[in-house]
Amino acid sequence: MNKRQTSILVRTLKVALAIASSVLVAASLDQLYRIYNTEFNVLTKIIGETGLRLGLSLFGFTLSLIGHWVVLGRKKGTVRPAQPVEVLLDTLGWIEVAPEEESAPPVIAVPAAEPSQDLDPEFPDQPPTQPSPLFSPRETEALLRSALENREKSFGPEHPKVVEALLNLGQLYESQQQPNEARPLYKRALSTLEAAQGPEHPAVARVLHLQGRLLVQQARMSEAEPLFQRALAIYEKHPQTPPADLAFLLNDIAELRHSQGLIDEATGLCRRALVIAQDVLGPDHIELANIYNNLAVCQEKKENPAEADSLYRRALEIGEKALGPLHPQLAKILRNLAGFQLARKNPDAAEMSYLRAIAALERSPSPAVLLTAQCVVELGDLYQSLRKWKNAGRLFEHALSLVQGVLEPNHSFTAAVNIKLGDVSQVRGEAMKAELLYRRGLSMLQKNLGANHPKVLAAHYRLAGFYELQGRHDKAAAYYQQLLDQQERVLEASHAELAETVYRLARQCEAQKNFSLAEACYHRTVSLLEKSQPPDPRQLGVAHCGLGGMYRFQGRFEEAESCYQKAAQLIEKTLGAYHVELAPALFGLGKTYHGMRKYKEALFHLEKTLAIQECKGDDPNALAQTWFAMACVLWESKQDEHQAIELARKAKAHFAASPAVPFQRDLAMIESWMRRIGLVGSSA
């Protein structure tokens, strides 16, 4: 429908408002809302009913002509075709679209006011401009409230004819993420229908379905399930049940079952809903897109990627054909498709799907705030995995601004985004900001979930790890000890997570030169891992490497050698002689033999370490540490002083470019060594 057709419909209904009685006013107000929220092929039928209700034959005839004009216009192709997705996205300002011949991936547009030469371009500060709807959300609310008040005055507050107005207003609040406003309206509609129609009428089931759906949106699954089950029981035994309503309910129950991990049951419900909906609505109705989407999610969980991909494509095809490429109703499908594409190692396609979902949601006059924020965060996670830290940070900040005032102050989603933003700030060298965000996220989770919840324990671990990387070992040890105390109350005595925390605590004690406590913690870590079922050789190898490192630092080289050899044997037996996880044990042996002045053995193990790291693409920081270790051995053994200097310079250049605190200590150690051997000033 073009703007002229829409304008005529709106003006016509406004005339009806001016000339109708209070009852008819309520009916017309309902229709104004439905223009805002309903497909126009359904609207033409509603308009005809309104004309008959008005009793103005000419008015009704005129509306019917307009309705046929709209339908015929759509059938003849007079509606303006949808623009290509790339053009629409470019219009929104979210991405710069590369020319087709370049086949370049989309790039986030950099604001003109902040030019950047960075390879990680930034998001614009402001979200895309919203299209102007027929009515603003506030105007729509006022219209529906007026309709409700007029019906209450005409029929009384408990009359069944008030129910439709209650449900319209409730669904508006639901779409605006105002569940506390929608809930009492649904409750009142339910009590009115139960009194008028009885508790087993399909109209009652419809309201139960709406109540359950509202609870699902709030992640209150246990409360939603009995409402869905009662609605299903009514629909299945009542002969007047609308088949489409049954299909929609089955689809929503399938979503609930999926969230509970009951994938086979969810798949069966989706297939049943699909058969009913296809029979009643036809193969290309927009509601089938939601069913195909849920069925695709189930097939993805069942590891049927080919079928999942086909179902996602079918869902998107139906949605785009009915609504256009950037309609808000497509966002859920696009989000699930993006996750599927990411799992299939296709980040470029996933990025485009997330961008489309976000753009569609941001264009909506009443955006689903939580869904928008979830898409934004997941795209931020994608950029974080690609080391596009600025983009990730901007997205996490945008997600927090979206949910501010919508979610409870200590909601776990808000806490999780704070922690993610802390990760980005830490990588970008913003230590004070990262600490604030980590502490805020932890505090939110503690208030919302309690001290022993797994998410709280994970946040404790993240904050302790931050202090460890910052070299604040006293703070890190305190948080690891708190975490350990909480884990001992909720985990089994041989749990692997318990062993990991004890190992981390050992490292902090060692850094503070509390060697007796560190040694006790290392031995406890080994004991816990040996008792775990099944024992993990890699984790055992890491624990032996930690203990060996402490012995080496103390000059207890024979004990260190034994620990490193145990670690190397465990990892090599499990993963092979050239696995990247073998490198730390070999590096430790090389450093130990260096301390024992066994330069030949030291160089042998360090060269093997370097070969593994260079071949397997290991951590570049570990590679630089190996360069410096080899430099020390080559210099002291007098084997190749020139190569020693070159390796030391390479290591120094690497660590000089890193802002992280631990690597600054590496840099200081290299510079001290260079001064000691006489490499000072420009020669260094």
PyMOL commands that set and color helices and strands:
alter all, ss='L'
color gray80, all
select helices_A, chain A and resi 3-19+22-37+40-54+57-75+85-92+100-102+137-155+160-175+179-197+202-217+221-237+243-259+263-281+286-301+305-323+328-343+347-363+369-385+389-403+412-427+431-449+454-469+473-490+496-511+515-531+537-553+557-575+580-595+599-616+620-636+641-656+661-676+681-683
alter helices_A, ss='H'
color red, helices_A
select strands_A, chain A and resi 95-96+107-108
alter strands_A, ss='S'
color yellow, strands_A
deselect
rebuild
show_as cartoon
